[in-house]
Amino acid sequence: MSPSSFVPSSSEPSSSVPSSSVSTTSQSTHQVLAPFHLAFPVDSLIEARWFYGELLGCEEGRSSDDWVDFNFFGHQLVAHLVSSNQHNDHHSLVDGHQVPVRHFGLALNETQWREIRDRLQKAEVTFLIEPSLRFKGTIGEQWTLFLADPSGNALEFKAMTDSSALFMR
């Protein structure tokens, strides 16, 4: 699985989307999303390159001695080297699991979610929260898994069983 399999086709906008074309309501039948940018601390650029580049298959972009860009499935991640990463240990109880409050990730379709789950299981990754179905039988039913990168940043990959329910209440 490569990050390019999650990037919109060339007929869909993938950058610089005018704000008037971005829908923010859950009633929208078509939603165009601009790529997000997230910068976060890491303890080692070597480990970040292995985790995001090798394990997750994210293409590396620009870099310096202090940071590196990754194409995170069509979104820009920037891993910044810090001398002492103070991790946030706050958790919140969500459907019976202690979820790290500080986390980021992707909402994928079920096929994509199963591909990333299988890749991570094959690599014998230690999950913070094992792959599972949560909110079973509700509008928010979703497949989810949590893992940490080598610097302790928590990531969640999820797939709604009904993709139109991502923003529903």
Phi, psi and omega per residue, in radians:
M1 nan 2.306 3.106
S2 -2.070 2.684 3.132
P3 -0.989 -0.508 -3.114
S4 -1.107 -0.368 3.117
S5 -1.260 -0.170 3.123
F6 -1.864 -0.030 -3.107
V7 -1.488 2.429 3.118
P8 -0.969 2.634 3.112
S9 -1.121 2.879 -3.077
S10 -1.112 -0.310 3.111
S11 -1.433 -0.168 3.111
E12 -1.810 2.477 3.092
P13 -1.082 2.425 3.114
S14 -2.183 -0.091 3.094
S15 -2.752 2.813 3.098
S16 0.848 0.888 3.125
V17 -1.394 2.192 3.105
P18 -1.021 2.466 -3.078
S19 -1.048 -0.472 -3.139
S20 -1.211 -0.334 -3.130
S21 -1.688 -0.033 3.140
V22 -1.653 2.095 3.130
S23 -1.550 2.406 3.113
T24 -2.052 0.115 -3.136
T25 -1.742 2.616 -3.137
S26 -1.331 -0.224 3.135
Q27 -1.416 -0.189 -3.097
S28 -1.090 2.373 3.095
T29 -1.573 -0.309 3.092
H30 -2.382 2.168 -3.099
Q31 -2.206 2.225 3.083
V32 -1.808 2.200 -3.123
L33 -1.998 2.397 3.038
A34 -1.465 2.624 3.090
P35 -1.058 2.461 3.068
F36 -1.615 2.836 3.101
H37 -2.155 2.280 3.111
L38 -2.400 2.177 3.047
A39 -1.878 2.439 -3.063
F40 -2.633 2.748 -3.096
P41 -1.435 2.532 3.009
V42 -2.364 2.694 3.118
D43 -1.477 -0.419 -3.056
S44 -2.635 2.198 3.069
L45 -1.238 -0.514 3.098
I46 -1.108 -0.833 3.116
E47 -1.161 -0.650 3.099
A48 -1.105 -0.734 3.122
R49 -1.116 -0.673 3.103
W50 -1.153 -0.892 -3.049
F51 -1.123 -0.962 -3.075
Y52 -1.366 -0.687 -3.117
G53 -1.374 -0.968 -3.067
E54 -1.406 -0.960 -3.057
L55 -1.194 -0.882 -3.102
L56 -1.539 -0.206 3.077
G57 1.335 0.445 -3.134
C58 -1.465 2.275 3.119
E59 -1.213 2.380 3.100
E60 -1.421 2.452 3.083
G61 -1.854 -2.371 3.130
R62 -1.202 2.780 3.118
S63 -2.775 2.913 3.010
S64 -2.467 -2.952 3.081
D65 -1.241 -0.270 -3.034
D66 -1.999 -0.167 -3.112
W67 -2.739 2.832 3.074
V68 -2.568 2.370 3.077
D69 -1.560 2.535 3.024
F70 -2.303 2.511 2.989
N71 -1.484 1.716 -3.103
F72 -1.594 1.361 3.098
F73 0.991 0.771 3.114
G74 1.639 0.005 3.134
H75 -2.084 2.741 -3.080
Q76 -1.736 2.062 2.991
L77 -1.869 2.470 3.069
V78 -2.224 1.979 3.103
A79 -1.548 2.049 -3.128
H80 -1.824 2.197 3.112
L81 -1.232 2.258 3.084
V82 -2.191 2.669 -3.109
S83 -1.360 -0.505 -3.130
S84 -2.587 1.794 -3.108
N85 -1.449 2.039 3.082
Q86 -1.623 1.819 -3.078
H87 -1.382 2.533 3.113
N88 -1.540 2.022 -3.085
D89 -1.655 0.225 -3.114
H90 -1.265 2.389 3.104
H91 -2.251 2.748 3.110
S92 -2.321 2.402 3.136
L93 -1.317 2.068 3.137
V94 -2.264 1.967 3.110
D95 0.834 0.777 3.066
G96 1.506 0.012 3.141
H97 -2.055 2.498 3.026
Q98 -1.449 1.757 -3.073
V99 -1.593 2.289 3.069
P100 -1.078 2.208 -3.114
V101 -1.106 -0.786 3.125
R102 -1.500 1.854 3.084
H103 -2.756 2.881 3.035
F104 -2.501 2.940 3.141
G105 3.038 -2.726 -3.089
L106 -2.332 2.557 2.951
A107 -1.744 1.885 -3.065
L108 -1.826 3.003 2.932
N109 -1.437 2.947 -3.028
E110 -1.089 -0.649 3.124
T111 -1.111 -0.808 3.120
Q112 -1.100 -0.717 -3.141
W113 -1.084 -0.776 3.131
R114 -1.108 -0.640 3.107
E115 -1.106 -0.808 -3.136
I116 -1.208 -0.670 3.078
R117 -1.033 -0.827 -3.123
D118 -1.102 -0.713 3.122
R119 -1.075 -0.781 -3.116
L120 -1.197 -0.696 3.106
Q121 -1.152 -0.698 3.115
K122 -1.077 -0.604 3.121
A123 -1.435 0.037 3.126
E124 0.966 0.745 3.090
V125 -1.182 2.497 3.017
T126 -1.508 2.095 -3.117
F127 -1.529 2.477 2.970
L128 -1.237 -0.727 3.020
I129 -2.332 2.085 -3.098
E130 -1.026 2.637 3.067
P131 -0.941 2.263 -3.095
S132 -2.819 2.933 3.060
L133 -1.742 2.163 3.119
R134 -2.099 2.832 -3.064
F135 0.999 0.644 -3.070
K136 -0.966 2.309 3.096
G137 1.384 0.136 3.124
T138 -2.013 3.007 3.118
I139 -1.083 -0.434 -3.127
G140 -1.634 0.240 -3.095
E141 -0.962 2.276 -3.070
Q142 -2.715 2.598 2.959
W143 -1.484 2.413 -3.101
T144 -2.578 2.736 2.982
L145 -2.697 2.611 3.094
F146 -2.205 2.475 3.023
L147 -2.565 2.923 3.101
A148 -2.034 2.535 3.010
D149 -1.349 3.032 -3.080
P150 -1.046 -0.316 3.118
S151 -1.667 0.049 3.092
G152 1.597 0.070 3.079
N153 -1.268 2.220 -3.093
A154 -1.481 2.390 3.081
L155 -2.148 2.499 3.037
E156 -2.131 2.336 2.963
F157 -2.019 2.231 -3.107
K158 -2.353 2.790 3.026
A159 -2.497 2.064 3.080
M160 -1.209 2.434 3.077
T161 -1.237 -0.400 2.990
D162 -2.170 1.770 -3.019
S163 -1.038 -0.416 3.133
S164 -1.308 -0.136 -3.073
A165 -1.626 0.070 -3.061
L166 -0.926 -0.719 -3.085
F167 -1.909 0.150 -3.137
M168 -1.339 2.686 3.104
R169 -1.729 nan nan
